[in-house]
Amino acid sequence: MTEKTTVWVLEREDGLRKTSDQVHWIEFDDSERGVAAHKNPGIGRSCLLGQIGPFFTWQTTVVTDILEESENLVKFTTKNSAYTLRQIEIETWKKEQE
């Protein structure tokens, strides 16, 4: 088993910060039930940090706009907030915590 070397950091405009080694983009049906998990963001999907299940780290409301997207960065807005999601090296993350 290989050790993870990166972590996902989700930052909300008000300073809230959540971290996980996993990120999923959840698609919903018309009844607002999650029906599929995707690797890529999309309008109408919500960002879920952590494992899919009852013990995830954080879940946003649905994405209303994607402002910027690259391999290791997504800036997006939801119904309620603006977020930046970035994938960084664990060592860089540790230094940011000091």
Steps between C-alpha positions, in 0.01 A plus 500: 500500500641838402491791740308809392717802434229758436196633681191695387437831677157665470485864604179699528492878459440553873820315593358156573755238396453124467755239393473146364689251289186441289264720301183402314245699300149376577224513239140525618166401350183711497419380853839634620632149566861425417503270198863499381849597610736659246870581492441837334299803610183607324214744531230346720745270681614540856858466621546227759827470689580162651361154452154459358277399788376634831842611626616739227702811590294773327238542228413823322164596358473457122741681271346793313812621316855379434729803492832324437602140452832323454643163602571606860266798549128575477344833590124484513187651649201323652154618601652629824875562467816529293768232533852418392596133485867422450712190506838555664793298627455378856830663599378838368173455692691422821704821462177701452375367835799643692 
